[in-house]
């Protein structure tokens, strides 16, 4: 079923989060008492995901121990300690565990506050297998916390995406997407960025986007933790 499986990217080094990542992987950093990894996985669980792959590289034993404590889900830990596979290579290696239909991919360095209908459920409902190879969750820059870049994408009236054409773009990639395995046909072996396949989907007019309807919180530095916690407190969100 579309969106019943997921990949969580948890293998990064977290260098911008130092010194907090000197003794723990970035996905296990806590925001308001909950780790980034638990926040992401709980979001997937609430949206009906039953099976997921979580990759490990830096301080891998801690990711393994975390997974062992999550007995409420079917979690496969993918070992990438020998080689960092980047955002695309890690997903490509996990494909045998992710089924034949569209699945979610989630970054573990950001999360969001859901509106009336959870974002991932909105994405699953919007998915059109005949038109789409990939559907990105996007955030407007005015509803993004911890992000100070120029923006990533522009979206037309049919929700098709293109790259930023000028100095700025109104939409930011919000760390989650729904993708069909067919997009990985012919992908390189080993490490590669998912941007390679997104550009391929753009060329074929098969990369789409959905704008989130509430706050997105990017937690890339120690200072961003405070920003995220302040926003959660203001919203009364856990």
Secondary structure as GFF3:
##gff-version 3
##sequence-region A 1 238
A	DSSP	beta_strand	5	9	.	.	.	ID=ss1
A	DSSP	three_ten_helix	15	17	.	.	.	ID=ss2
A	DSSP	three_ten_helix	20	22	.	.	.	ID=ss3
A	DSSP	three_ten_helix	26	28	.	.	.	ID=ss4
A	DSSP	beta_strand	30	31	.	.	.	ID=ss5
A	DSSP	beta_strand	34	35	.	.	.	ID=ss6
A	DSSP	alpha_helix	36	46	.	.	.	ID=ss7
A	DSSP	beta_strand	51	56	.	.	.	ID=ss8
A	DSSP	alpha_helix	60	69	.	.	.	ID=ss9
A	DSSP	beta_strand	74	79	.	.	.	ID=ss10
A	DSSP	alpha_helix	86	94	.	.	.	ID=ss11
A	DSSP	three_ten_helix	95	97	.	.	.	ID=ss12
A	DSSP	beta_strand	103	107	.	.	.	ID=ss13
A	DSSP	beta_strand	110	112	.	.	.	ID=ss14
A	DSSP	alpha_helix	119	126	.	.	.	ID=ss15
A	DSSP	beta_strand	134	140	.	.	.	ID=ss16
A	DSSP	three_ten_helix	141	143	.	.	.	ID=ss17
A	DSSP	beta_strand	144	145	.	.	.	ID=ss18
A	DSSP	beta_strand	153	155	.	.	.	ID=ss19
A	DSSP	beta_strand	161	163	.	.	.	ID=ss20
A	DSSP	beta_strand	171	179	.	.	.	ID=ss21
A	DSSP	three_ten_helix	181	184	.	.	.	ID=ss22
A	DSSP	alpha_helix	194	203	.	.	.	ID=ss23
A	DSSP	beta_strand	207	211	.	.	.	ID=ss24
A	DSSP	beta_strand	216	218	.	.	.	ID=ss25
A	DSSP	alpha_helix	222	235	.	.	.	ID=ss26
###
